[in-house]
Amino acid sequence: MDKQTQEHLESFRNLARKIKSYHEAIGLLHWDLRTGAPKKGVPTRSETLGMLSTEAFKLQTSADMKTYLDALTTPAVLEQLEDIDRRLVEDCKKEYDRSQSVPPEKVQAYTVLTAKSETAWEDAKHNSDFAGFSPYLTDIVKLKQEFIDYWGVKDTRYDTLLDMYEPDLTVEKVDAVFARLKARLVPLQEKINASENKPNTEFLNQLFDTEQQEKFSLFILEQMGYDFEAGRLDESVHPFATGLNPGDVRITTHYLQDDVASAVFSSLHEGGHALYEQNIDDSLEGTLLAEGTSMGIHESQSRLWENMIGRSLPFWTRYYKDLQQHFPQLSEVELEDFYRAINRVESSLIRIEADELTYNLHIIIRYEIEKMLFNDGLEVKDLPETWNAKYKEYLGIMPTNDGDGVLQDVHWSGGDFGYFASYSLGNMYAAQILHTLRKEMPEFDTLIAEGNLIPIKEWLTDKIYRYGKSRTPSELIVAVTGEELNPDYLADYLEAKYAEIYKL
């Protein structure tokens, strides 16, 4: 590598590190905004977030960035770069090409709007006030449509948004895997509905002390290998994870007094996200590759820990006595009854509380509505009616208020359109990864039943976590499992699990 190219590479690394530093500061301000910042500070905080986001954007699309990328993306130079540098250059080039035509003032307006919108959403959800929240959402959709024009429309406008969260994902691909999944899950749900061996869930309808819920959540996070010297657990309206850097990955949960399972499984879910980012290789720290490779892969880890480990019989064989110690009202409930109850299948209104089977229908509803918003001209004012109609169609139930309906998720208030498909993709990735994990670790169930979860975390670190964003989702899933995404693994997993639970 000649001297000038080396200088360009060093300058490029420094610029990328500076952008990463802005992202960390922005992430910390967002975390604070969602975990108890004073409401009177929201307007000023929103403006600060807008300013910092705009400065980071300007660096990402600057003349200096163009100079470095032009010099480093020639075929001859790319061949000389180390793998990490090559991936970082390619990733920044994609972001530059996508964003260089977007006016910085649009980025600032959008960031300020979504920061205010997320706070407004909390009140709107609590008060079931869609009319009060609608102006925020209308402006967000309008700006998002403008961004799609700047970024460049792919096969459809919604394809452009999908690609932001899962590289190269298209409506055509999602439609195909969802259709394939539905073809097997709908008959399974019909068999379950017809089964006479339904779990008894009455004992879950009690009051459970929230302080004890927090203690048990902390205990489980520690058991799965969450590093509290590199993170913390807080409470928020909607659980989330924030990875500032591998040494600071924070998570939140929420505690419902009448639902002991909610906090347990949301803690496992967010803990799965956190394990991913806490265990990214040191060589990526400080770079823009020190994060998950896509939201689909990220969700595969949260869903793997929440459901495929956390809702398994071996898991509760080990941890049910601990739960009973925290909640003596469960002392007379048998392990088998508890296991079947937390895995019941029933149509429900709230996505994050849904069982593993119907959860995918919650995602398909959101995916179809988002397509209608961006491809078919659905107006924001018509969202509640459309939402309720789809819940009636897919799940046979309708919300009685918008807080339990169209306002239940935080995602749209932050402009995260195109994200929801990642959850079902995550389920599919997770089942495929689990299939390989079981083959390579035959003692998988025994380890869980012994409470020895660390070897599982270490296997996932070796196969997935350490690579951060240095491998694409496709490269990663092929390297781990030997094949591209295959939804049949999820259907196989669900059919086997529920055949046993419901004695089909």
C-alpha positions as CSV (number, residue, x, y, z in Angstrom):
1,M,0.0,0.0,0.0
2,D,1.5,3.3,-1.1
3,K,2.0,6.2,1.4
4,Q,-0.9,8.3,0.1
5,T,-3.4,5.4,0.4
6,Q,-2.1,4.7,3.9
7,E,-2.7,8.3,4.8
8,H,-6.2,8.2,3.4
9,L,-6.9,5.1,5.3
10,E,-5.7,6.6,8.6
11,S,-7.8,9.7,8.0
12,F,-10.8,7.7,7.1
13,R,-10.5,5.6,10.3
14,N,-10.3,8.8,12.4
15,L,-13.3,10.3,10.7
16,A,-15.3,7.1,11.2
17,R,-14.3,7.1,14.9
18,K,-15.5,10.6,15.2
19,I,-18.9,9.7,13.8
20,K,-19.1,6.8,16.1
21,S,-18.4,9.1,19.1
22,Y,-21.3,11.3,18.0
23,H,-23.5,8.2,17.8
24,E,-22.6,7.2,21.3
25,A,-23.5,10.7,22.7
26,I,-26.8,10.6,20.8
27,G,-27.5,7.1,22.1
28,L,-26.9,8.2,25.7
29,L,-29.2,11.2,25.3
30,H,-31.9,9.0,23.8
31,W,-31.6,6.5,26.6
32,D,-31.9,9.3,29.2
33,L,-35.0,10.7,27.4
34,R,-36.7,7.3,27.7
35,T,-35.8,6.4,31.2
36,G,-36.9,9.4,33.3
37,A,-35.6,12.7,31.9
38,P,-37.8,15.6,33.2
39,K,-40.6,16.4,30.7
40,K,-39.9,20.1,30.8
41,G,-36.5,19.3,29.3
42,V,-37.9,17.4,26.3
43,P,-38.0,20.4,23.9
44,T,-34.5,21.5,24.5
45,R,-33.2,17.9,24.6
46,S,-34.9,17.3,21.3
47,E,-33.2,20.3,19.7
48,T,-29.8,19.0,21.1
49,L,-30.4,15.6,19.6
50,G,-31.3,17.2,16.3
51,M,-28.1,19.3,16.3
52,L,-25.8,16.4,17.2
53,S,-27.5,14.0,14.7
54,T,-27.1,16.7,12.0
55,E,-23.4,17.1,12.8
56,A,-22.8,13.3,12.6
57,F,-24.8,13.3,9.3
58,K,-22.6,16.1,7.9
59,L,-19.5,14.1,8.7
60,Q,-20.9,11.0,7.1
61,T,-21.7,12.9,3.8
62,S,-18.8,15.3,3.9
63,A,-16.3,16.2,1.1
64,D,-13.6,14.5,3.2
65,M,-15.6,11.3,3.4
66,K,-16.0,11.4,-0.3
67,T,-12.3,11.9,-0.9
68,Y,-11.4,9.0,1.4
69,L,-14.0,6.6,-0.1
70,D,-13.1,7.5,-3.7
71,A,-9.5,6.6,-2.9
72,L,-10.2,3.5,-0.9
73,T,-12.9,1.8,-3.0
74,T,-11.0,1.2,-6.2
75,P,-10.6,-2.6,-6.8
76,A,-6.9,-2.5,-6.5
77,V,-7.0,-0.7,-3.1
78,L,-9.9,-2.8,-1.7
79,E,-7.8,-5.9,-2.3
80,Q,-5.0,-4.6,-0.1
81,L,-7.2,-3.7,2.9
82,E,-7.5,-5.9,5.9
83,D,-11.0,-7.5,6.3
84,I,-12.2,-5.1,9.0
85,D,-11.1,-2.0,7.0
86,R,-12.6,-3.3,3.8
87,R,-15.9,-3.9,5.5
88,L,-15.9,-0.5,7.2
89,V,-15.1,1.2,3.9
90,E,-17.9,-0.7,2.1
91,D,-20.4,0.0,4.8
92,C,-19.6,3.7,4.8
93,K,-19.7,3.9,1.0
94,K,-23.2,2.4,1.0
95,E,-24.4,4.9,3.7
96,Y,-22.7,7.8,1.8
97,D,-24.3,6.9,-1.5
98,R,-27.7,6.6,0.1
99,S,-27.5,9.8,2.1
100,Q,-25.3,12.3,0.3
101,S,-28.3,13.9,-1.4
102,V,-30.3,14.4,1.8
103,P,-30.3,18.1,3.0
104,P,-28.9,18.3,6.5
105,E,-31.7,20.5,7.7
106,K,-34.1,17.6,6.9
107,V,-32.1,15.3,9.1
108,Q,-32.2,17.9,11.9
109,A,-36.0,18.5,11.5
110,Y,-36.7,14.7,11.5
111,T,-34.5,14.1,14.6
112,V,-36.2,16.9,16.6
113,L,-39.6,15.7,15.5
114,T,-39.1,12.0,16.5
115,A,-37.5,12.9,19.8
116,K,-40.6,15.0,20.7
117,S,-42.9,12.4,19.2
118,E,-41.5,9.5,21.3
119,T,-42.3,11.5,24.5
120,A,-45.8,12.5,23.1
121,W,-46.4,8.8,22.3
122,E,-46.0,7.9,26.0
123,D,-48.8,10.2,27.0
124,A,-50.9,9.2,24.0
125,K,-50.6,5.5,24.7
126,H,-51.4,6.0,28.4
127,N,-54.5,8.1,27.5
128,S,-55.4,6.1,24.4
129,D,-55.3,9.4,22.5
130,F,-54.6,8.7,18.8
131,A,-56.1,12.0,17.8
132,G,-53.6,13.9,19.9
133,F,-50.7,11.8,18.5
134,S,-51.8,11.8,14.9
135,P,-50.2,15.1,13.9
136,Y,-46.8,13.8,15.0
137,L,-47.2,10.6,13.1
138,T,-48.5,12.4,10.0
139,D,-45.4,14.6,9.9
140,I,-43.1,11.6,10.4
141,V,-44.6,9.7,7.5
142,K,-44.4,12.8,5.3
143,L,-40.7,13.3,6.1
144,K,-40.1,9.6,5.7
145,Q,-41.6,9.7,2.2
146,E,-39.3,12.6,1.3
147,F,-36.3,10.7,2.6
148,I,-37.3,7.7,0.3
149,D,-37.1,10.0,-2.6
150,Y,-33.6,11.2,-1.6
151,W,-32.4,7.7,-0.8
152,G,-33.8,6.4,-4.1
153,V,-36.8,4.2,-4.6
154,K,-36.0,0.5,-4.9
155,D,-38.6,-2.0,-6.4
156,T,-41.2,-0.3,-4.2
157,R,-41.0,2.6,-1.8
158,Y,-41.3,0.2,1.2
159,D,-38.4,-1.8,-0.1
160,T,-36.2,1.2,0.6
161,L,-37.2,1.2,4.2
162,L,-36.8,-2.6,4.6
163,D,-33.2,-2.3,3.4
164,M,-32.4,0.2,6.2
165,Y,-32.9,-2.6,8.8
166,E,-32.1,-5.8,6.9
167,P,-29.7,-5.2,3.9
168,D,-31.1,-6.4,0.6
169,L,-34.4,-7.4,2.1
170,T,-37.3,-6.9,-0.3
171,V,-41.1,-7.0,-0.2
172,E,-41.0,-9.9,-2.6
173,K,-38.7,-11.9,-0.2
174,V,-40.7,-11.1,2.9
175,D,-44.0,-11.9,1.2
176,A,-42.6,-15.2,0.1
177,V,-41.3,-16.3,3.6
178,F,-44.4,-15.0,5.4
179,A,-46.6,-17.0,3.0
180,R,-44.5,-20.1,3.5
181,L,-44.7,-19.6,7.3
182,K,-48.4,-19.0,7.3
183,A,-49.1,-22.1,5.3
184,R,-47.8,-24.2,8.2
185,L,-48.7,-22.0,11.2
186,V,-52.4,-21.5,10.4
187,P,-53.2,-25.2,10.4
188,L,-51.1,-25.6,13.6
189,Q,-53.1,-22.9,15.3
190,E,-56.4,-24.6,14.1
191,K,-55.3,-27.9,15.7
192,I,-54.4,-26.1,18.9
193,N,-57.7,-24.3,19.0
194,A,-59.5,-27.7,18.6
195,S,-57.4,-29.4,21.3
196,E,-59.1,-30.3,24.6
197,N,-55.7,-30.3,26.4
198,K,-55.5,-26.5,27.0
199,P,-53.2,-25.3,29.8
200,N,-54.7,-23.8,33.0
201,T,-53.5,-20.2,33.3
202,E,-55.7,-19.0,36.2
203,F,-52.7,-19.0,38.7
204,L,-51.0,-16.4,36.6
205,N,-53.9,-13.9,37.3
206,Q,-52.5,-12.8,40.6
207,L,-50.7,-9.8,42.0
208,F,-46.9,-10.1,42.0
209,D,-44.7,-7.7,43.9
210,T,-42.7,-5.5,41.4
211,E,-39.6,-5.3,43.6
212,Q,-39.4,-9.1,43.6
213,Q,-39.9,-9.0,39.8
214,E,-36.9,-6.7,39.5
215,K,-34.8,-9.0,41.8
216,F,-35.6,-12.1,39.7
217,S,-34.9,-10.2,36.5
218,L,-31.5,-9.2,37.7
219,F,-30.8,-12.8,38.8
220,I,-31.7,-14.2,35.4
221,L,-29.7,-11.6,33.5
222,E,-26.7,-12.5,35.7
223,Q,-27.2,-16.2,35.0
224,M,-27.3,-15.8,31.2
225,G,-24.0,-13.9,31.3
226,Y,-25.1,-10.3,31.1
227,D,-22.1,-8.2,32.4
228,F,-23.4,-5.6,34.9
229,E,-20.0,-3.9,34.8
230,A,-20.8,-3.2,31.1
231,G,-24.5,-2.4,31.5
232,R,-27.5,-1.7,33.7
233,L,-31.2,-2.5,34.0
234,D,-33.7,0.3,34.2
235,E,-37.5,0.6,33.7
236,S,-39.3,2.2,30.7
237,V,-42.7,2.3,29.2
238,H,-41.5,0.0,26.3
239,P,-38.5,-2.3,27.0
240,F,-35.5,-1.6,24.8
241,A,-31.7,-2.1,24.6
242,T,-29.1,0.7,23.9
243,G,-25.6,-0.3,22.9
244,L,-23.4,2.7,23.3
245,N,-20.2,0.7,23.0
246,P,-19.4,-3.0,24.0
247,G,-18.5,-1.7,27.5
248,D,-21.8,0.1,28.0
249,V,-24.9,-1.8,26.8
250,R,-28.0,-0.8,28.7
251,I,-31.4,-2.5,28.8
252,T,-34.8,-1.7,30.2
253,T,-37.8,-3.7,31.1
254,H,-41.2,-3.0,32.6
255,Y,-43.0,-4.5,35.6
256,L,-46.7,-5.3,35.5
257,Q,-48.1,-6.1,39.0
258,D,-50.7,-8.5,37.5
259,D,-48.3,-10.3,35.2
260,V,-45.1,-12.0,36.5
261,A,-44.2,-13.3,33.1
262,S,-44.0,-9.9,31.3
263,A,-40.9,-8.6,33.1
264,V,-39.1,-12.0,33.1
265,F,-39.4,-12.5,29.3
266,S,-38.8,-8.8,28.4
267,S,-35.6,-9.0,30.5
268,L,-34.5,-12.2,28.7
269,H,-35.4,-10.6,25.4
270,E,-33.4,-7.4,26.0
271,G,-30.7,-9.4,27.6
272,G,-30.3,-11.3,24.4
273,H,-29.8,-8.0,22.5
274,A,-27.3,-6.9,25.1
275,L,-25.2,-10.1,25.0
276,Y,-24.7,-9.6,21.3
277,E,-23.3,-6.1,21.7
278,Q,-21.3,-6.7,24.9
279,N,-19.4,-9.5,23.2
280,I,-18.4,-7.8,20.0
281,D,-14.7,-8.4,19.4
282,D,-12.3,-5.7,20.8
283,S,-10.8,-5.1,17.3
284,L,-14.1,-3.5,16.3
285,E,-14.5,-1.2,19.3
286,G,-14.7,2.5,18.3
287,T,-15.6,1.6,14.7
288,L,-19.0,1.8,13.0
289,L,-18.9,-2.0,12.9
290,A,-19.3,-2.4,16.7
291,E,-23.0,-3.2,16.4
292,G,-25.3,-5.9,15.2
293,T,-25.1,-6.7,11.6
294,S,-28.9,-6.3,11.0
295,M,-32.1,-6.0,13.1
296,G,-33.1,-9.5,11.9
297,I,-29.9,-11.1,13.3
298,H,-30.2,-8.9,16.4
299,E,-33.8,-10.1,17.0
300,S,-32.7,-13.7,16.5
301,Q,-30.6,-13.3,19.7
302,S,-33.4,-11.7,21.7
303,R,-35.9,-14.3,20.6
304,L,-33.5,-17.2,21.1
305,W,-32.9,-16.2,24.7
306,E,-36.5,-15.1,25.5
307,N,-38.3,-18.1,23.9
308,M,-36.2,-21.0,22.7
309,I,-34.2,-21.0,26.0
310,G,-36.3,-18.9,28.4
311,R,-39.7,-20.6,27.7
312,S,-38.2,-24.1,27.5
313,L,-38.9,-26.9,30.0
314,P,-35.2,-27.4,30.9
315,F,-34.9,-23.7,31.7
316,W,-37.7,-23.8,34.2
317,T,-36.6,-27.2,35.6
318,R,-33.6,-25.2,36.9
319,Y,-35.2,-21.8,37.7
320,Y,-38.8,-22.5,38.7
321,K,-37.8,-23.0,42.4
322,D,-36.1,-19.6,42.3
323,L,-39.2,-18.0,40.9
324,Q,-41.3,-19.7,43.6
325,Q,-39.0,-18.3,46.3
326,H,-39.6,-14.8,45.0
327,F,-43.4,-15.5,44.6
328,P,-44.7,-17.9,47.3
329,Q,-48.2,-17.7,45.7
330,L,-46.8,-20.1,43.0
331,S,-45.6,-22.7,45.6
332,E,-48.5,-25.0,45.0
333,V,-48.3,-24.8,41.2
334,E,-46.5,-27.7,39.6
335,L,-43.6,-27.1,37.2
336,E,-45.4,-28.8,34.3
337,D,-48.4,-26.7,34.8
338,F,-46.4,-23.5,34.9
339,Y,-44.4,-24.5,31.8
340,R,-47.6,-25.2,29.8
341,A,-49.2,-21.9,31.1
342,I,-46.4,-19.7,29.9
343,N,-46.5,-21.4,26.5
344,R,-50.3,-21.2,26.0
345,V,-51.5,-20.2,22.6
346,E,-54.3,-17.7,22.4
347,S,-55.2,-14.6,20.4
348,S,-54.2,-11.5,22.3
349,L,-54.0,-7.8,21.6
350,I,-50.5,-7.0,22.8
351,R,-47.5,-8.0,20.6
352,I,-44.8,-8.2,23.3
353,E,-47.0,-10.4,25.4
354,A,-48.0,-12.8,22.6
355,D,-47.1,-16.5,22.4
356,E,-44.5,-17.7,20.0
357,L,-47.0,-18.9,17.4
358,T,-49.4,-15.9,17.2
359,Y,-46.6,-13.4,17.6
360,N,-45.8,-13.8,13.9
361,L,-49.4,-12.8,13.0
362,H,-48.9,-9.6,15.1
363,I,-45.8,-8.8,12.9
364,I,-47.6,-9.6,9.6
365,I,-50.3,-7.2,10.6
366,R,-47.8,-4.4,11.1
367,Y,-45.9,-5.3,8.0
368,E,-49.0,-5.1,5.9
369,I,-50.1,-1.8,7.4
370,E,-46.7,-0.3,6.7
371,K,-46.8,-1.4,3.1
372,M,-50.2,0.2,2.8
373,L,-48.8,3.5,4.3
374,F,-45.9,3.8,1.9
375,N,-46.9,1.9,-1.2
376,D,-50.7,2.3,-1.3
377,G,-51.5,5.7,0.1
378,L,-53.1,4.7,3.4
379,E,-53.5,7.9,5.4
380,V,-52.5,8.2,9.1
381,K,-56.0,9.2,10.2
382,D,-57.2,5.8,9.0
383,L,-54.7,3.7,10.9
384,P,-56.9,2.8,13.9
385,E,-59.7,1.5,11.6
386,T,-57.2,-0.5,9.5
387,W,-55.4,-1.8,12.6
388,N,-58.6,-3.0,14.2
389,A,-59.9,-4.7,11.0
390,K,-56.7,-6.6,10.6
391,Y,-56.7,-7.8,14.2
392,K,-60.2,-9.0,13.6
393,E,-59.1,-10.8,10.4
394,Y,-55.9,-12.4,11.7
395,L,-56.6,-13.0,15.4
396,G,-60.4,-12.8,15.7
397,I,-60.3,-10.0,18.3
398,M,-60.4,-6.2,18.3
399,P,-59.0,-3.7,20.8
400,T,-61.4,-1.6,22.8
401,N,-59.1,1.4,22.8
402,D,-56.1,2.6,20.8
403,G,-53.7,2.3,23.7
404,D,-54.1,-1.5,23.4
405,G,-54.3,-1.1,19.6
406,V,-52.5,1.1,17.1
407,L,-50.6,3.0,19.9
408,Q,-49.2,0.0,21.7
409,D,-45.7,0.1,20.0
410,V,-43.1,2.8,20.3
411,H,-41.5,2.1,16.9
412,W,-43.6,4.4,14.7
413,S,-43.1,7.4,17.1
414,G,-39.4,7.1,16.4
415,G,-39.9,6.7,12.6
416,D,-38.9,3.0,12.6
417,F,-40.9,2.0,9.6
418,G,-39.6,-1.2,8.0
419,Y,-38.4,-2.5,11.4
420,F,-41.2,-4.9,12.3
421,A,-40.4,-7.6,9.7
422,S,-37.1,-8.0,11.6
423,Y,-38.9,-9.7,14.5
424,S,-40.3,-12.5,12.5
425,L,-37.1,-12.8,10.5
426,G,-35.4,-13.0,13.9
427,N,-37.6,-15.9,14.9
428,M,-36.7,-17.7,11.7
429,Y,-32.9,-17.0,12.1
430,A,-33.1,-18.1,15.8
431,A,-34.8,-21.5,14.9
432,Q,-32.2,-22.1,12.2
433,I,-29.3,-21.2,14.6
434,L,-30.9,-23.4,17.3
435,H,-30.9,-26.4,15.0
436,T,-27.2,-26.0,14.4
437,L,-26.5,-25.3,18.1
438,R,-28.2,-28.5,19.1
439,K,-26.2,-30.5,16.6
440,E,-22.9,-29.0,17.7
441,M,-23.8,-29.0,21.4
442,P,-25.7,-32.2,22.1
443,E,-25.7,-31.4,25.8
444,F,-27.6,-28.2,25.1
445,D,-30.8,-29.1,27.1
446,T,-28.7,-30.6,30.0
447,L,-26.7,-27.4,30.3
448,I,-29.8,-25.3,30.5
449,A,-31.4,-27.7,33.1
450,E,-28.2,-27.4,35.2
451,G,-28.3,-23.5,34.9
452,N,-25.0,-23.6,33.0
453,L,-25.8,-21.0,30.4
454,I,-22.4,-19.6,29.9
455,P,-21.2,-22.3,27.4
456,I,-24.2,-21.4,25.2
457,K,-23.3,-17.7,25.4
458,E,-19.7,-18.6,24.5
459,W,-20.9,-20.6,21.4
460,L,-23.0,-17.7,20.3
461,T,-20.1,-15.3,20.9
462,D,-17.8,-17.4,18.7
463,K,-20.3,-17.9,15.9
464,I,-22.2,-14.6,15.9
465,Y,-21.5,-11.9,18.5
466,R,-17.8,-11.3,18.0
467,Y,-18.3,-10.4,14.3
468,G,-20.5,-7.3,15.0
469,K,-21.3,-5.8,11.6
470,S,-18.2,-7.1,9.9
471,R,-20.2,-9.9,8.3
472,T,-23.5,-9.4,6.4
473,P,-26.6,-11.2,7.6
474,S,-26.4,-13.6,4.7
475,E,-22.7,-14.3,5.3
476,L,-23.3,-14.9,9.0
477,I,-26.3,-17.3,8.7
478,V,-24.5,-19.3,6.0
479,A,-21.3,-19.5,8.0
480,V,-23.2,-20.6,11.1
481,T,-25.8,-23.0,9.6
482,G,-24.5,-23.8,6.1
483,E,-27.5,-22.4,4.3
484,E,-29.5,-19.2,3.6
485,L,-32.5,-18.2,5.7
486,N,-35.0,-21.1,5.8
487,P,-38.4,-20.5,7.5
488,D,-39.1,-24.3,7.7
489,Y,-36.8,-24.5,10.8
490,L,-39.2,-22.2,12.7
491,A,-42.3,-24.1,11.6
492,D,-40.6,-27.4,12.6
493,Y,-39.7,-26.0,16.0
494,L,-43.2,-24.7,16.7
495,E,-44.9,-27.8,15.5
496,A,-42.8,-30.0,17.7
497,K,-43.1,-27.8,20.8
498,Y,-46.9,-27.3,20.6
499,A,-47.6,-30.9,19.7
500,E,-46.1,-31.9,23.0
501,I,-47.7,-29.1,25.1
502,Y,-51.2,-29.5,23.6
503,K,-50.8,-33.3,23.1
504,L,-51.7,-33.0,19.4
